Amino acid sequence: MSGKVWLDKKPETNKDWLIIICACILFYVLLGAVQGLFGAVGKVFSILSPFAGGIVLAYILDPFVRWMSDTVLHNRPNLRWVAILCAYLLFLLLLALLVWLVVPQVWASFGTLFTSLPGYINNVQATLLDIQQSSGVDLQGLVDMLNNYEQLMNNLYNMVAGAAPEIMSTLQTAASNVVSLFTAVASSVYMLAGKDKLLRQLRTVVHAVLPRGIAEQTLRICQIANANITGFLVGKVIDGAILGVILFIGMSILGINFAPLIAVLMGVTNIIPVFGPFIGAIPSLVILLIANPLQALEFLVLVVCLQQVDSNFIAPKILGQSVGLSALWVLFAVVLGANLFGVVGMVLGVPVFATLCGLLQEAVAWCLRRRGIDDEGVRIAKPESAEAAAVHIQGDEEAPEHPSGPQAERDRPDAPCKHPPV
């Protein structure tokens, strides 16, 4: 059939089957080449990962370096190293403070859990028996299971002993990454020190390689992405610090155990959008539930109230319109970023997706203007331009109206005389 697409034709001859077999072989070869290409790209990324860490570290410290250079050092290029040194000292101080708060609390928490586990289990059993007597629900199976807590401890010990090789392997990997860490720190120092020169070189390369219009659009997109990512990261860090401090004060007033550990955990995980509060609150709630169920209930009420205050008052004041996405798209960006790049993708997915959405909105608006319709699909009436209207009015003034008909024909100056001579 003349109008039939060749894909709809059934293979009938040996030539058709030979073409199909060759196409399958070619597809298999291309698939293997693509996998090899992805493997090579992944190897290149693994080699460049220390420099990626340096970029992230420089990105985090750059706002403080710019602030100190502008306000304290009055934009003196020869004193920029002072701002960089102060930024790293502040970063190391905060890191040491975090370790000082977390490590002893974690150690004390595990010690308290192991030494006080029988008492905690008795409290849980008493609570279950009270619930069983008051509500009539049969919870005797859970009570009997908790009676054999020695078996639970043995299972926990076996689990930890089985995970010991993985823990040692992780420690060895961390020790082997000391060189990568040093590379990341050193590259971040060089990036902060030569930031202006490096950005100027990158702009020069963009203008040299790309056409003028595309180069300007590329630099504009990079500027928008930089503003979104910087505003989001700085805002989330400040928001997490405020949340951790308020939570620590509230837990201390209520007398809830493990206040420093839980406050630091909640403040750090709050940087992750949507899922961050749950990631920090669930382990904290489990620890408090084992130690003291009443304190766990108090902590749950405190966290819910604090999250409401944070989401409605604190976060909007700090973040402002740096994201501009609805809750659905924020959730989508976090899930997509987590599946692609893990925890880093969860943090950076929102500002990157906000940048892409802004560019998509610009592209949609351009397409609508080009087609001459609005966002509802209604065609926009083009008003008559002022120049055309002026020409039209001037033409009407210069061209006087002439009557038509026989009388007008006789009144014309150049009309031939129709009267006979006398």
N, C-alpha and C positions, 0 to 999 in steps of 0.2 A: 504494500500500500504506500502510495507516494507520501502522504502526510504523516506516516507513522514514525515515532521516535525509535531510534535504533536500539535503545535500552529495552523497549517493549517487545522486540523481536525474539523469538525462540531460536536457540542454536539448532541448526538443521544440518549443516555441512561440517566436514572435518576442519575446514578453515575457521569456522565459528568456534569450535571447541578448542582449537589451537590458540586462538586469540584469547579466549577465557583463561586457559592454563598459563599463558605467558603473562597475562595481567595479574593473576594471583601470585605468580613467582615474583614479579616486579614489586607488588605491594608488600610481600614478605621481606624482600631485600630492603625496601625503603623503611619498613618498620624497624628492622634491625639497625639501620643507619641512624634513624631518629633516636633509638635507645642509646646507641653509642654516643651520639651528639649530646644527649641529656647527661650521660655519664661524664663526658668531658667537661661540660659546663658545670656540673656539680663538683668535679675535682678542682676546677679553677676557683669556684666560689669557696671551697674549703681552704684553698691556699690563701685567698684574699680575706678570709674571715677575720684575722686579727685587725686588718685595716678597717673592716666594717665595724668592729668593736671600737676602734679609735674614732671613727666618724660619729658613732652614737655618743661616746663620752664627750667629744668636742661639742656636739650638738647640745648636750645637757649643760655643759659649763659655759657655753658661749653667752647666754643672757647675762650671767653674773659678770663675765669679763667685759662685756659691752657697757653694762651699768657702771662698773667701777672705772673704766677708762673714760667714760663721758662725764661722770659726776665728781669723782675724786681726783683723777689724774688730768682732767681737762684736755683730753685727746692728745696727749703727748706720745708720739710713736716710740720714742726712746725709753718710755716707762711702761710699755705694754707688758713687758715681762713681769712687772710687779703685780699687775692684775691677774695674770695667768698663775703666778705663784700663790697668790691669795686664794684663787679659785680652787686650786688643788689642795691647799692646806684646809680650806673649809670642807671640801669633799671628803678628805681623809678623816677630819675631825668628826663629821657626821657618821661616816662609816664605822669609826672606832666606837662612837657613842651607841650606835645601833648594835654592834657586836657585844659591847659591855652590858647592854640591857637585855639582849636576847639570850646569849649563851648561858649566863648564870641562871636565868629564869628557866630555860629549857632543862638544864641539868637538875635544878631544884624541883621542877615540875615532875620529871621522870622519877626522881628519888622519892618525892611525896606520893606519887601514884603507886610505886612498888611497895613502899613501906606501909602505906595506909590502905592498900587494896582490900584486905579483909574487912576493915571497918566500913569502907565504901560499899562493899557487897552486902554487908548486913543492913546498911541503910536502904539500899535498893530493895532488898528482900522485904524489909518492914513496910516500905512504901507499897510494894506490890500486894502484900497481905491486907493492908488498909484498903486499897482499891478493890480487892476481891471481896472483903466484908461489906463495904459500902455499896458497891454496884452489883454484886452477885456474879461477876464475870470470873470464870475459872482461870486463874493464873498460876495454878500449882505446878504446872510443867516448867514455867520459867523459874519459879522458886527452887525447884529440885535441881534444875540445871545450874543455878548459881551456887547451890550447896557444894558442888564439886569444883570449887574455884582452883583447887590445886591442879586439877587436870587442865583448866584454862591456862594457868601459869606455865605448865609444862608445854602446852601447845604453843604459847607465846615464845617460850625459850627456844623451842625447836624451830619456830619460824625465824627468829633472829639468827640462830646458828646457821640455818640454811641460807639466809641472805648475806652471811659474812663474806663469801667469795665475791658477790656482786659489790658489796661495800668496799672491799679491798681494791677491786678493779676500778671502781669509781675514784678512790683516792689516788691510785696510780695515774689515772687519766688526768685528774686535777693537777698532780705534780708535773706531768709532762706538758701541761698547758701553761706553765710559768713563763716560758719563752713567748708564747702567744700573748699572754697578759702584758708582759713587758713591751712587746711590739705594739700592742694597742695603746698603751699609755704613752709611749714615745711618739707614735704617729699622731695621737691627739694633741700633744704639746706642739709638734711642728705645724699641725693644721691651725691651731689657735694663734700661733706666732705669725704665720704667714698667710692669714686668712684673706686679707685684701689682695695680695699678689696672686694667690691660688684662684680666687674667684675671677680676677681679671683675666688670668690665663684661660680659664674655662669659658668665659664669655668670648674671648678671642677665637678659641677653637670653634665654638658654635657659629659665630659669624663667618669664619673661614670655610666651614664645611657646608653649611646650609644656606639656601637662598635667604634674601633679606627678610621677606615677610615671615617665612617659616622660622627663621632664627629669632625674630622678635616675639613671635607667639610662643616658642619654646622657652625663652627666658621669662616671659610673663607667667607661663604655667609653673615654672620652677619657683618664681617669686610667690605665687599664690600658695603652692604646696608648702613652702618654707614658713609662710605666715600661719597657715593652718596647723602644721605639726608643732611649731614652736609654741603657739598660743595654747594648744591642747595639752602638750606635755607639761609645760610650766604650770598651767592651771590645775592639772590633775595632781601634780606633786604637792602644790600648796594646799589643795583641797584635802589630800590624804594626810598631810601633816596636821592640819587643823582638826580633822576628824579624830586622829589618834590622840591628840592632846585632850580634846573634850571627852573622849571615851575614857582615857586614863583618869581624869579628874572625877568623872561620874562613878567609875568603878571604885575608886579610892573612897569617895564619900559613902557609897553603899556598903563598903567593906567586902567587896567581891575578890576572891583569890585570883592570883596570876594576872593582876592588872597590867604591869609593864609588858609582859609577854603578849597578852591578847591585844593591847592597844597598838603595839608595834606591828603585829600581824595584820590587824584590821587596817591600819594606816597604809601599809605597803600594798596589800591586795586591793585597796580601794582605787588604786591607779588603773586597774583593769575595769573597763566599762561593763555595766550590766551584771556580769558574773563575779566581779571582784568582791563585793560585800558578802556574797554567799560562800565564796572560797575561804574567806577569813572567818566568817561567823560559824560555819558548821563544825570545824575541828574545835574551836573554842567552846562551843556549846556542848560538844561531847565530853570534853575534859571536865567542864563544870558540872555536867550531869552526873558523871561518875563520882566527883568529889562531893558535891552538895546540890541536890536537885532544886532546892529553893533558890540558891544563887544562880543556877542556870536559868530559872524562870525570870529572876530579876534582870539578868544579863540580856535575855531575849527581849524583854519589854524595853530596856534601855537602848538596845541596838535598833529596834524598830522605830522608836521615837527619834533617835538621832539620825537615822537614814531619811526619815521624812523631813526633818529640818535641813539636812544636807541637800537633798534633791530639790527642795522648794525654795530655799533661801541662800545657803552658802554656795553651792555649785553654780547657780545662775549668776551670782554676783562676781564670782572668780572667772568662770569660763566665758560668760557673756554669750556672744554670737560666734564664737570661734569654730563651732561645728556646724550648726544650722541644719541638722538632720532630725527627722522624726524618730520616735522610739523604735518603730519597726525597722527602719534602715540602720539605726545604730546596732540593733540586735543582729541584723544580717551582716553588717560589716565585722562585728566581733566574731561571729561564727565562721565566716569566710576566712578572716585573718588567722584564726586559731587553727583551722584545718590546713592552711598553706604554710604558715611560718611559726606556729606554736604560740608561746606566751608573747613574744615580740609582735607577732601579727595581731594578737588580741589588743595590744596597747596602741599600735600604729595603724590598725585597720580603719578606725573611725576617721582620723584626719585625712588619710589617703583617700578613703571612699568619699569623704566630703568634697575633696578637691575634684575627683572624677565626676561627681554629681554636678558641681558648679560648671565644669566644662561641658557636660552633656546638656545642661540647661541653656548655655550660650549657643550650642550647636542647634538645639531645637528652635530657639528664638530666631536664629539666622534663617533656618529653613522656612519658618512661618513667614518671615518678612519677604523672603524670596518668592514664595507662592502667593503673597498678598492676602493672607487670611490671618485671623486671630487664633487664640488658643482654643476656641470653641468650633473652629472650622468655618466661621462666617467670613465671607470675603469683605475686605476692608475697602470702603469707597475712597478713591483717591481724589482729594480736593483739587480744584483747578488752581494752578499756580498763579502767583501774583503777576508775573510777567505776561502770561497769556491773557489774564484778565485786563491788564493795562493796554495791551495791543488791541484787544477786542474793543475796549471803550474808545481808544484813539481812532480806530478805524471807523467806528460809528460816528464820531464827531467830524472826521474829514470827509466822509461820504454822505452828502445831504440826500435826503429822500426826494425822489422825483416822481411826480404823479404819472400814472400810466394811462393809456387810452389815446383817443384821437386828439383831445385838447392838448395833452402833453406833447404829442408829436408836432403839433402846430406851434407850440410855444418854444420849441428848441431853437437856439440862435442859428444853428447850422442847418436847420430844416429847409428843404427847397420850398419855394413859394408855389402854392396851389391855386392862387387867384389868377384869372386871365388878365393880361395887360389891358389897360384902358386905352 
